[in-house]
Amino acid sequence: DDPTTGAGDAASRGETLTVMHYEGEDSAMGIAWNRAIEIFEEETGATVDLQVTAFEDLNASAAQLFDSSDAPDVSEYNKGNGTAGQLAAIGVIQNLDDAYAEYGWADKLGAGIDTIAMYNEDGVMGSGSFYGVPNYGEFVFLYYNADMFAEYGLEAPETMDDVLAAAEAFAADGVTPFTTSAQEYPMGQLWYQLALSQADRSWVDSYQLYTEPVDWTGAEVSYATETLAEWVDAGYISTDVTGMTAEDAGLQFINGEVPMFYSGSWWYGRMLSDISTFELGITNWPDTTLTPGSGGNIWVIPVESEQPELAKVFIDITMRPEVQALLGESGGLPVAANTDDIADEDAQALIALFNEVNDRDGLSFYPDWPTPSFYGDLNGVMQGLVNGDFTPAEAQAELEGYYEDYVSTVRD
């Protein structure tokens, strides 16, 4: 049975569905979701009022916005314990168990993807009820300027020795090897990847799911924090990153000013369209099983949505093979596409990289997920580490304090 049958009946005509998200119009998600909006309007006769916001703005305002008369009917939102989990626990987003049963969404989501859609009564992901629907995957990897590597006679960065040799060669010539942002997410994700390179799945479960206490002076965290401090001292990372946004960092790389940028698959479509002066290289972070990544951000239905049924119809359209294939062709990572429908070589390269991580059960979520405030806490500590306010040991102690303040209240 097709649950959308009849969605275009007279009851929907003249109705308005307010959709909110924070993807760029030229991003894979923006392109695919614009097509979903067209299909939705054609099939239902309803009109979509699209409201594009900023990730940071929605992160800060969602708890109030979704519980107000200004709430959108359906919105993209950040997944994880401290974000979607927190809103689920306080009743600001709707339980979607019935919709999952009606539309069969669970059958389209693999392990590691569905984890971020489910939250228990404490807002901890991975069990309980469905509160959101991810329709794309995402992960973090190394973008590199293949022309700059070739110019310096360097190997493609496929081992940590390659990465460090490249960093040393570029720095010696006055070129800053890495761009990143300590003001926003990129540097925190690099810190987490360095920790993951020394970690196993049980450490991830402790950090993300609170199964055991995290040792903040252990090998995993110490390696990450000390390595970043060393890289700043060596000139591999500029102290300017304390005032740089993710956009600033991405533009430095796109403009060919720096050879390496560790960031997410959400940049990929834009890299393909905006880089015209050099050949783009992509590779998974070397010498690690685990890497940051998950299902993508999720569609949620705020408790104050005026059109929850139409919201479900819209979400379901974003899961259709046609829309999923377009997402893949545009540089995204579809969760419910027929991969035979995706012919683009660049798209296939990204999907192959993602499958490599999935095949080794490597998706390890994101560093800011454990607490509602850890995103800002981590960024602040990364800024302090870069500008010398914190030694690595002091940075770790700061992070432990922020983490334990919240996690101690929800850990079993």
LOLUMFI-930824 format. One line per field, with one value per residue (C-alpha): residue in one letter; x, y, z; residue number from 1. Coordinates in steps of 0.2 Angstrom, whole numbers, plus 5000, padded with zeros to 4 digits. Layout:
BEGIN
res	a,...
X	X,...
Y	Y,...
Z	Z,...
n	NUM,...
//
This chain:
BEGIN
res	d,d,p,t,t,g,a,g,d,a,a,s,r,g,e,t,l,t,v,m,h,y,e,g,e,d,s,a,m,g,i,a,w,n,r,a,i,e,i,f,e,e,e,t,g,a,t,v,d,l,q,v,t,a,f,e,d,l,n,a,s,a,a,q,l,f,d,s,s,d,a,p,d,v,s,e,y,n,k,g,n,g,t,a,g,q,l,a,a,i,g,v,i,q,n,l,d,d,a,y,a,e,y,g,w,a,d,k,l,g,a,g,i,d,t,i,a,m,y,n,e,d,g,v,m,g,s,g,s,f,y,g,v,p,n,y,g,e,f,v,f,l,y,y,n,a,d,m,f,a,e,y,g,l,e,a,p,e,t,m,d,d,v,l,a,a,a,e,a,f,a,a,d,g,v,t,p,f,t,t,s,a,q,e,y,p,m,g,q,l,w,y,q,l,a,l,s,q,a,d,r,s,w,v,d,s,y,q,l,y,t,e,p,v,d,w,t,g,a,e,v,s,y,a,t,e,t,l,a,e,w,v,d,a,g,y,i,s,t,d,v,t,g,m,t,a,e,d,a,g,l,q,f,i,n,g,e,v,p,m,f,y,s,g,s,w,w,y,g,r,m,l,s,d,i,s,t,f,e,l,g,i,t,n,w,p,d,t,t,l,t,p,g,s,g,g,n,i,w,v,i,p,v,e,s,e,q,p,e,l,a,k,v,f,i,d,i,t,m,r,p,e,v,q,a,l,l,g,e,s,g,g,l,p,v,a,a,n,t,d,d,i,a,d,e,d,a,q,a,l,i,a,l,f,n,e,v,n,d,r,d,g,l,s,f,y,p,d,w,p,t,p,s,f,y,g,d,l,n,g,v,m,q,g,l,v,n,g,d,f,t,p,a,e,a,q,a,e,l,e,g,y,y,e,d,y,v,s,t,v,r,d
X	5000,5006,5002,5003,4989,4975,4987,4982,4964,4954,4959,4976,4973,4975,4985,5003,5017,5032,5048,5064,5082,5100,5107,5114,5104,5118,5122,5117,5103,5097,5095,5087,5075,5070,5065,5055,5046,5041,5034,5025,5017,5012,5005,4996,4991,4998,5011,5028,5034,5053,5062,5081,5091,5108,5114,5121,5105,5094,5105,5103,5085,5076,5070,5060,5056,5048,5037,5030,5017,5032,5037,5039,5029,5044,5062,5080,5088,5105,5105,5113,5110,5113,5102,5087,5088,5086,5071,5064,5066,5057,5043,5047,5048,5035,5036,5036,5034,5017,5023,5038,5025,5014,5028,5040,5055,5064,5067,5076,5089,5104,5113,5122,5110,5094,5104,5102,5083,5079,5080,5075,5066,5083,5086,5100,5101,5100,5085,5067,5056,5059,5059,5067,5071,5088,5088,5106,5122,5138,5155,5171,5187,5202,5201,5217,5224,5231,5240,5250,5255,5261,5270,5280,5283,5272,5263,5244,5240,5236,5246,5249,5267,5261,5251,5265,5278,5267,5264,5282,5286,5273,5277,5295,5291,5280,5263,5251,5247,5229,5215,5202,5190,5191,5176,5165,5165,5180,5193,5183,5180,5198,5202,5189,5196,5213,5206,5196,5212,5218,5201,5190,5171,5170,5177,5165,5151,5157,5159,5143,5131,5138,5141,5157,5166,5178,5196,5200,5219,5219,5228,5214,5210,5229,5235,5222,5225,5243,5244,5234,5245,5261,5253,5250,5267,5275,5265,5254,5238,5238,5233,5221,5209,5202,5193,5188,5171,5169,5165,5181,5191,5182,5185,5203,5204,5193,5203,5219,5227,5230,5233,5223,5205,5198,5179,5163,5155,5142,5156,5158,5145,5151,5169,5165,5156,5167,5185,5191,5210,5216,5212,5202,5208,5198,5203,5198,5209,5223,5227,5211,5196,5184,5179,5166,5150,5132,5116,5114,5104,5086,5069,5059,5041,5039,5026,5018,5017,5001,5002,5010,5001,5007,5024,5025,5020,5034,5047,5042,5045,5062,5065,5059,5072,5070,5075,5088,5096,5097,5105,5118,5121,5123,5137,5127,5126,5108,5102,5088,5094,5096,5115,5113,5104,5119,5131,5142,5160,5163,5147,5153,5170,5162,5150,5165,5174,5158,5155,5173,5170,5153,5161,5173,5159,5168,5154,5157,5145,5152,5161,5148,5134,5135,5129,5117,5131,5146,5147,5151,5161,5172,5174,5179,5192,5199,5201,5210,5222,5226,5229,5239,5226,5226,5240,5234,5231,5221,5211,5207,5202,5191,5182,5180,5171,5159,5156,5153,5142,5129,5133,5134,5115,5110,5123,5115
Y	5000,5018,5028,5044,5039,5051,5064,5076,5075,5091,5091,5096,5109,5127,5120,5126,5116,5125,5116,5122,5117,5123,5116,5127,5127,5120,5106,5088,5089,5106,5100,5084,5092,5105,5091,5083,5100,5100,5082,5086,5101,5092,5077,5085,5102,5110,5124,5123,5138,5134,5143,5141,5145,5142,5127,5137,5147,5132,5123,5138,5141,5125,5121,5137,5138,5121,5123,5140,5146,5150,5132,5125,5110,5099,5103,5097,5095,5090,5072,5066,5065,5083,5090,5079,5067,5082,5089,5071,5070,5086,5083,5097,5085,5072,5053,5045,5027,5026,5035,5023,5008,5016,5021,5007,5019,5007,4995,5008,5012,5002,4999,5014,5025,5021,5023,5042,5041,5033,5040,5034,5043,5051,5057,5044,5038,5020,5013,5019,5027,5035,5054,5058,5052,5052,5052,5053,5048,5058,5056,5065,5063,5071,5083,5087,5097,5084,5097,5104,5086,5083,5100,5095,5077,5070,5054,5054,5054,5036,5033,5044,5044,5052,5065,5070,5070,5081,5093,5095,5098,5111,5120,5120,5130,5143,5134,5130,5112,5111,5123,5121,5131,5131,5143,5130,5111,5106,5107,5097,5084,5083,5081,5067,5058,5058,5050,5038,5032,5026,5019,5004,5002,5000,5017,5025,5017,5024,5041,5042,5030,5031,5013,5015,5031,5039,5041,5059,5056,5040,5036,5041,5058,5062,5057,5069,5084,5083,5080,5095,5106,5099,5103,5121,5123,5116,5128,5114,5123,5142,5151,5161,5146,5153,5166,5156,5149,5132,5143,5152,5136,5128,5144,5143,5126,5129,5144,5133,5142,5126,5108,5099,5101,5087,5089,5081,5074,5089,5099,5087,5093,5111,5106,5098,5114,5127,5120,5125,5128,5111,5093,5088,5072,5063,5049,5042,5047,5034,5021,5021,5009,5022,5039,5052,5049,5043,5045,5063,5076,5071,5077,5080,5086,5099,5097,5113,5108,5112,5100,5084,5072,5082,5083,5064,5064,5076,5066,5050,5059,5063,5044,5039,5031,5046,5059,5048,5045,5064,5066,5054,5061,5078,5073,5066,5050,5042,5029,5022,5024,5010,5013,5007,5023,5033,5034,5050,5045,5058,5052,5034,5039,5047,5032,5020,5029,5029,5010,5007,5015,5006,4989,4990,4996,5013,5026,5033,5048,5065,5073,5085,5073,5068,5084,5098,5111,5101,5108,5125,5118,5109,5123,5134,5122,5120,5139,5139,5125,5134,5151,5144,5147,5128,5115,5098,5092,5107,5106,5088,5093,5106,5094,5081,5094,5099,5081,5074,5089,5082,5064,5060,5064,5052,5038,5021
Z	5000,4996,5012,5001,4990,4992,4999,4985,4989,4992,5010,5006,4993,5000,5014,5018,5025,5033,5030,5038,5035,5034,5019,5005,4989,4979,4991,4988,5001,4995,4977,4982,4994,4982,4970,4985,4987,4969,4970,4986,4979,4963,4972,4987,4980,4996,4996,5004,5014,5014,5028,5026,5043,5049,5058,5073,5074,5075,5087,5099,5096,5093,5110,5111,5092,5091,5106,5100,5088,5076,5074,5057,5053,5049,5051,5049,5065,5073,5079,5095,5113,5117,5103,5096,5111,5123,5113,5113,5132,5135,5123,5110,5095,5091,5093,5076,5080,5071,5056,5055,5055,5042,5030,5033,5036,5047,5033,5023,5037,5041,5057,5062,5053,5063,5080,5078,5075,5091,5109,5126,5140,5145,5127,5125,5107,5100,5109,5114,5101,5084,5084,5068,5050,5043,5024,5020,5028,5032,5038,5040,5029,5022,5007,4999,4985,4973,4963,4978,4983,4966,4965,4981,4975,4989,4990,4992,5011,5013,5030,5045,5039,5023,5031,5043,5029,5019,5034,5037,5019,5017,5034,5029,5014,5023,5018,5032,5029,5037,5038,5051,5062,5081,5082,5075,5072,5061,5074,5087,5074,5070,5089,5090,5074,5082,5098,5088,5079,5096,5102,5100,5099,5118,5120,5108,5118,5134,5127,5117,5126,5144,5146,5156,5163,5150,5155,5151,5154,5144,5128,5117,5123,5127,5110,5102,5113,5113,5094,5091,5102,5094,5076,5082,5089,5072,5062,5054,5061,5061,5077,5066,5067,5084,5075,5059,5055,5046,5031,5032,5033,5018,5008,5011,5005,4990,4985,4985,4999,5010,5005,5018,5026,5037,5036,5032,5016,5017,5009,4994,4982,4984,4982,4966,4959,4967,4964,4947,4949,4956,4956,4972,4981,4995,5007,5023,5038,5038,5050,5059,5060,5068,5060,5064,5055,5056,5047,5042,5051,5054,5049,5065,5068,5081,5095,5089,5070,5063,5048,5056,5043,5028,5036,5036,5018,5014,5024,5015,4998,5003,5005,4988,4976,4964,4977,4985,4968,4964,4982,4977,4960,4968,4979,4994,5003,5001,5013,5002,4984,4971,4968,4951,4948,4952,4937,4941,4945,4958,4967,4966,4973,4989,4991,4989,5003,5014,5011,5016,5033,5035,5030,5045,5056,5058,5060,5077,5078,5083,5098,5103,5105,5123,5131,5126,5128,5123,5105,5113,5127,5115,5103,5118,5124,5106,5105,5122,5117,5101,5109,5123,5137,5141,5141,5134,5152,5157,5141,5145,5163,5156,5144,5158,5169,5156,5151,5168,5174,5162,5159,5178,5179,5165,5167,5173
n	1,2,3,4,5,6,7,8,9,10,11,12,13,14,15,16,17,18,19,20,21,22,23,24,25,26,27,28,29,30,31,32,33,34,35,36,37,38,39,40,41,42,43,44,45,46,47,48,49,50,51,52,53,54,55,56,57,58,59,60,61,62,63,64,65,66,67,68,69,70,71,72,73,74,75,76,77,78,79,80,81,82,83,84,85,86,87,88,89,90,91,92,93,94,95,96,97,98,99,100,101,102,103,104,105,106,107,108,109,110,111,112,113,114,115,116,117,118,119,120,121,122,123,124,125,126,127,128,129,130,131,132,133,134,135,136,137,138,139,140,141,142,143,144,145,146,147,148,149,150,151,152,153,154,155,156,157,158,159,160,161,162,163,164,165,166,167,168,169,170,171,172,173,174,175,176,177,178,179,180,181,182,183,184,185,186,187,188,189,190,191,192,193,194,195,196,197,198,199,200,201,202,203,204,205,206,207,208,209,210,211,212,213,214,215,216,217,218,219,220,221,222,223,224,225,226,227,228,229,230,231,232,233,234,235,236,237,238,239,240,241,242,243,244,245,246,247,248,249,250,251,252,253,254,255,256,257,258,259,260,261,262,263,264,265,266,267,268,269,270,271,272,273,274,275,276,277,278,279,280,281,282,283,284,285,286,287,288,289,290,291,292,293,294,295,296,297,298,299,300,301,302,303,304,305,306,307,308,309,310,311,312,313,314,315,316,317,318,319,320,321,322,323,324,325,326,327,328,329,330,331,332,333,334,335,336,337,338,339,340,341,342,343,344,345,346,347,348,349,350,351,352,353,354,355,356,357,358,359,360,361,362,363,364,365,366,367,368,369,370,371,372,373,374,375,376,377,378,379,380,381,382,383,384,385,386,387,388,389,390,391,392,393,394,395,396,397,398,399,400,401,402,403,404,405,406,407,408,409,410,411,412
//
